[in-house]
Each structure stands twice: as structure tokens, then as C-alpha cells.
Amino acid sequence: MDEELRSLTERVRSESGGSADCERLLATGDRDELAGVLTEPGRPLWARELAAFRLGLAGDRRAFESLVLLLNHRDPPRCASAAHALARLGDPRTARAAAALATNELRVAYALHPVRLLTALRAPESVPALITTLERRLRPHDPYRRVALACVEGLGALGDARARRVLNEALAHPALAEAAVHALARIPQQQRRE
């Protein structure tokens, strides 16, 4: 079983109090039933999350809006499961949504999982969004070092030369310096023209 699915299963079973409804949603293969949970009034959050996650893993784009909302949730495990499902969903809107969440200064406390998702997606939006987010985190006394570190690591993994300037700036921050050195080492050197 997928580790993220196992973790989600344990969490929703606990949140649901081990309800029969939870077990049915875990077992069903009926995507229409799962999609119905996303729009049916009065459904608890755990049920909506489980339905969206399962639809996302199945590549069913009806889960997109719910997963994006969960990606920006205040509860980190919900963000992590949403990012996992969005990475597998294959919806072309995902990178744009993740970039919007990662660069939203009003929600920066919840940007860690959108940043990691952008790295996993390797989409055209990924590098510009990570650069923008990291630039903002390099301000004095910024409290979001985990977000900054995820940006540095992500930019290293993406290996795009556009990140060189901001990664060089990150070298001046003790909490980021070592990761920035490793990230810079992963960016190919520019070829000299003869």
C-alpha cells in the first residue's frame, strides 16, 4: 500500500471513529460515489478528503478543486495528502494553482506543500514560483525557514540556471547556506562559447 494512502487511511479512520461510512469509502471502486461525496451537503471533512484523494490517485479530475483547497489547509497532514494526490492527478491546472498558493504572502505559513509539489511537477511554473517565494523568505527575521529551505532544495532538484542568483543570495543565510551550496552544485555550468 502507498505510504501516503496508509497514513491517510489511519487518520480518517480515527477522525471518523471507525464508521461504516469510512470503510465503505475506503473500499468502493465507484468513482461517481466518491465524486458525490465532494458535493453532497453535510459531509464531514475527512470524507471529502478521502474521496478527493482516491479520485486524485485514479486520475479523476473531479477531485481537482477539493484537492487544491486541501493543499492550502492549516493541517499539514491534509496538505501532504492533497499534494500527493495532485502530483498523480495529471490535471494541467495543478502547477498554476500550486504556484499561486506558494507565492501568496497571506498564506505563506501553508506554502511548504505547494512548494514541494511544484518541485515534483517540474512544470514551467515551478522555477519562477520557487524563485519568487525564496526571494521573499530571504528578508531579515523571516519566520518561514522551512518554506525557504524547501525552495532551495527544490531549485537544486530542478537544476535551472535561472535560480543561480537567488541561491547565491541564500548562501548568506546560515540556515540555508549548506542546502544552497548543494543546490548550486546541481545547476549545470554555462558553456563557454569559443
Secondary structure, DSSP 4 states (H G I P E B T S, - for coil): --HHHHHHHHHHHHHHTS-HHHHHHHH---HHHHHHHHHSTT--HHHHHHHHHHHHHTT-GGGHHHHHHHHT-SSHHHHHHHHHHHHHH--TTHHHHHHHHHT-GGGGGG-HHHHHHHHHHT-TTHHHHHHHHHHHHTSTT-S-HHHHHHHHHHHHHHT-GGGHHHHHHHTTSHHHHHHHHHHHHTSPPPPPP-
